[in-house]
Amino acid sequence: MSKIDAFRYDGSTKFSAKKADTKIKDWYSDDADYETQLREQAAQIDALQTQMYAHNRYGILAIFQAMDAAGKDGTIQHVFTGTNPMGLRVYSFKRPTEQELDHDWLWRTYVNLPERGTIGIFNRSYYEEVLVVKVHPEILTKNQRIPADLTEDLDKVWKHRYAAIVDMEKHLARNGFLTIKFFLNVSKKEQADRLIARIEDPEKNWKFEEQDVAEREFWDDYQDAFEEAINETATKNSPWYVIPADDKKNMRLIVGRILIDEMEKLPISEAKPDEARFQELQKLIPKLKA
């Protein structure tokens, strides 16, 4: 059994939000060990991505979902710090724009899917449509411009949205795109501590939104929404990884290891020299020297 299997949900077992760990034994012995491991992982991810870019057949979509202050931004920054930007695409999804509201709910994420050879990172994603929208259904009924007769039965709406997500991720898998989904699982107490830190530090005030405090009133509703979304959309081709997030350093190392393991599973061959092309290119050297 792999070290990361404990965090993986692929539909074969049920995920329980109440039973999921937010803190586990550290994967590092001290800060120096953490930094060493992080650098080594970054180098591995960059090498694998470069190989994937040269092969140009597969792509990866990495999705990060979490409660506020769980550490999505920092995890993305640290885990991918050594990856060549040429092969990396990062999209952060905020409240839908007017243009986005005039399309179906998958459109704004679909147009930002990664190309072959690249890693696409979604900081939040289409899963917001079965998370925040489910917790606040008035977003669906009042703001999303969907015909009223199509939103009368909300249970049916969520069921259809889960099905649409699974279908899309299956479609991506059939076309060579692996979807890896991370739920950074922070505890309510740790979230409060981080929000307080943002208030107390003037240099972190820009990170704080009053709405984050208001959303804490819906904590249990969000936990239920995450649990259902994970159980309804976890598949072998597009697994969920539930990462204990109370320790940011641990979280980053776990995410990095999962990415490496998933990328190593892809049947990507190294670029092999083409002897005929090599000989043909040699003829250009005299022209360049001239």
Secondary structure as GFF3:
##gff-version 3
##sequence-region A 1 290
A	DSSP	three_ten_helix	5	7	.	.	.	ID=ss1
A	DSSP	beta_strand	8	9	.	.	.	ID=ss2
A	DSSP	alpha_helix	31	55	.	.	.	ID=ss3
A	DSSP	beta_strand	59	66	.	.	.	ID=ss4
A	DSSP	alpha_helix	72	79	.	.	.	ID=ss5
A	DSSP	three_ten_helix	85	87	.	.	.	ID=ss6
A	DSSP	beta_strand	88	92	.	.	.	ID=ss7
A	DSSP	alpha_helix	98	101	.	.	.	ID=ss8
A	DSSP	alpha_helix	107	110	.	.	.	ID=ss9
A	DSSP	beta_strand	119	123	.	.	.	ID=ss10
A	DSSP	three_ten_helix	126	130	.	.	.	ID=ss11
A	DSSP	alpha_helix	132	135	.	.	.	ID=ss12
A	DSSP	alpha_helix	138	138	.	.	.	ID=ss13
A	DSSP	pi_helix	139	143	.	.	.	ID=ss14
A	DSSP	three_ten_helix	148	150	.	.	.	ID=ss15
A	DSSP	alpha_helix	154	174	.	.	.	ID=ss16
A	DSSP	beta_strand	177	185	.	.	.	ID=ss17
A	DSSP	alpha_helix	188	200	.	.	.	ID=ss18
A	DSSP	three_ten_helix	202	207	.	.	.	ID=ss19
A	DSSP	alpha_helix	210	215	.	.	.	ID=ss20
A	DSSP	three_ten_helix	216	218	.	.	.	ID=ss21
A	DSSP	alpha_helix	219	233	.	.	.	ID=ss22
A	DSSP	beta_strand	240	244	.	.	.	ID=ss23
A	DSSP	alpha_helix	248	265	.	.	.	ID=ss24
A	DSSP	alpha_helix	275	282	.	.	.	ID=ss25
A	DSSP	alpha_helix	285	289	.	.	.	ID=ss26
###
